[in-house]
Amino acid sequence: MVNGSIATSATFINGGECITLSVPEDQSTKKKLVFQLKALFEDDYLAVIHKPAGILVSGNSFKTVANALTQNLKRSQLFDGTKPQPVHRLDFATTGVLLVGKTSSSIRALNKLFENKAIKKAYHAVTIGDINNEGEITSDIDSKIAQSNYKLCQSVTSKRFGKLNLVKLEPLTGRRHQLRKHLSSIGNPILGDKDYGIEPLILNGKGLYLHAYSLKFIHPFTNEELYIKDELPKRFQKLFNLK
């Protein structure tokens, strides 16, 4: 404004005028992602959220869990509070528990816990075909040592698939697509797995039946033992008699 009137680039200034500059409160032209997430646990240091299927944890895409965290979690009141950041990944199609750091020190501490294998992860999956009651899979992935343990929880007969199994999985290493590759390698691919499934038995349109069920670890700042569970999705419950 020049002397109370809106100015343009053609407004001449002679000297002595009153010039007022108004700065918009939000100068950002960046789009904001609106995406609701459920927090399973949260304090000033960290949070555990439910990751839905069909969304990336992080990356260059606009629609990611990382981009949606600030609107779903409370801002940390600690001195090194920062933008919440996932400290591990789940596949695009995988659901379940995802650990998030809310301060600079907690992000570093949680990464260290993963490095030291001090965080115990458990998954549940629905697999196809006859499977042993329990087992250990140790085949290498991408020329790196990998180990996954599994335990059969329940089986049901299926007209299309022969047999479907609810299995509990504990990955002792963290290779990319480890559980999916390991189960496929023993002839028991995960239901809905288009990448590692058996061609005639690939289920389309229902998603991947792999769920990150729980995380167990010692809180790096309060020393409390945390055991956070994310109950099985309804589509799992429909297949099995779960109570």
N, C-alpha and C positions, 0 to 999 in steps of 0.2 A: 504494500500500500504506500502511496505517496500522498501526503497530506490528506489521508483518509479515503483516497480513491484507489481502486485497483489499477496497478501500473502494468505496462507492457514493455517490450523491448524498444518501442518507439517513444516512450515517455522521456522527455528531456529533463535533465537535472541542472538547475541554474545555481544552486547553493542556498542553504537555509531551509530546505524542505524537511519535513518530518517523514522519515522512511521506516516503515514497520515490516518486519519479516516474520511470517508465521510458518512454523515447521510442523507438518503433520505428525501426530503421535506415533503412528505406525508407518514407517517409510519402506517397510519390506514389501516387495512385489512377489515374493515367493509364496507359492501355494502352501496351505497347511493341510496336512493329512488328518482327517477325522476318522478314527478307527478305535472302537472300544475294546479294551483288554481287561481281563479279570486278574486281580492281584490275589495270590494265594497266601502270601506273607509279605510284610513290608515293615521296615524300620528306617532310621536315618542313614544306615550304612548300605543296605542292600534290599532287594526285593526278589520274589519268585512269582512269575506270572504264568498264566495258562496261554500257551501258543496255539492258536487255531490252525487248522489246515489251510493250505492255499495262500500262504503269505511267507515271504522271505524274512529271515531274522535280520539281515543287514545286507548292504551292497549298494549298488548305484541306482537301483530302482526307487521310485517315489514311494510306493506302497511297501513299507517294511516295518517290522516290529520296532526296530530302533527309532524310526521316525515318529512312531505313535506313543513312545514311552512317556514323554514329558507331559502329555495331556492326561495320562492315566495314573501316574504316580505322584505322590506328594514331593515337593522340593525338599531336599535335605537341608537341615538347619545347621549342619556342621561347617566348620571353617573351610574345608576343602570340597564342599558340595559341588557337584558338576552335573552335566547332562547325563542322565541315566544311560548305561551302556551294557548290552548283553556281553557276557564273558564266555559264552560257548555258543554252538550252533545246533539247530535242528533242521532237518531237510524241509523243503517247501511243503511237502505233503504230510509231514509228521506232526502230530499233536502232542501237547503235554507240557511238563514243567520246564521253565527256562529261567536261569539265574541271571540277575542283573545287578551291576554295581552302581551305587548312587554318589560315591565320593571318589576322588582320585586315589586315595589310599586303599579303599575297599576294592576297587577295580584291580589294583596291583596285587593285593592280598588274595583275592579270589582266583586270579590267574595263576598265582603261585600254588594254591591248593590243587588246581587241576594238574599243573606240572608235576606235583608230588603225588598224584593219584590219591589225594586225601578226600576226594568227593566221590561217594558211592552212588552210582546211577543204576536205576532199574527201569526196564521197559516191559511192555506187554505187546505181543503181536499175535495175529491170527495167521497160522501157516497151513499149507496144503499138504495132504498125504500122510502116510504112516510115519510116526516119529518115535524115537526112544523116550523113555520117561524123563531122562536127563542126559546131558552130554556137555562136552567141551570141544569147541571148534578152534583150531589153531592154525588154519591155513593162512599163509602170508597174503597181504593186500598191498598192491603196488610195490612189491619187493620189500615190504616192511613187516616185521613180526606183528601179528594181531591175534587176540584171544577173546572169545565170547563164550560164556557159559549159559546154558538154557535148562529150564525145568518145565515139564508138561503140567499144566494145571487142569485142563479139561479137554475132552474130544467129543465131537458130534459127527454123525454120518451126514453126508451131503450127496444129493442125487447128481449134481453137476461135478463136484470136486472129489467125491469119494469120501474124504474125511477132512474135517477142519479142526484145528487145534488151537487152544489158547495157551500160549507159552510165556513164561517169565524169562526175561533176558538180562544178563549182567555183562556189559562190555568191559573188559579189563584194560583195553587200549582204545584209542579214539581215532581210528582211521575213517576216511570218508566212505560213507555208505557201508560201514563195516557189518552191521547186523543184517542188512539186506543181502550183501554178498555172501556172508557166511551161511545164512540159512539156505540160500539158493545152491550153495556148493554141496550141501548134504542132501539135496533133492527135496527140500521143504521150503519153497519160496513163500514170501509173505503175500497174503491175499491182496490183490489190487496193485501189485508191483509190476509196472509196465516195462521197467528196465531190466529186471533180473528174474522175471517170471517165466513160466513155461508157456509157450505160445498158445496152445489150445485152451489153457486154463486162466488166461489173463482176464480179470474182471474189470470192465470199463464203467466209468461213471459213478463209482462208489468211493473212490479215494483209496489211499494206502492204509491198511490196517496195522499201523505201527504207532504206538503211543508211549511217550516218555512218562512213566508212571510216578517215579519218586526220585528225590535227591536227599542224601544223608551226609551231613558234615558238621564240623565244629565251627560255630560262628567265629571268624577271625578277630573280633573285637570284644564280644561279650562272653566268649568261651562257652556259650550255650550250645548243647547238641540240638541241631535242627533236623527234623525228619518231615519233609514236605511232600504230601501226596496229591496227585491230581486224578480223581476217580475216572474209571474207564468210560469212554464215550458211549452213548446210547446204542450206536450201531454194533459195538462189541457185545453189549448186554443182550441185544436181540438174538444173537447167535447162540449164546450159552445161558445156562441156568445159574445166574450170578445173584448172590444174596449179600 
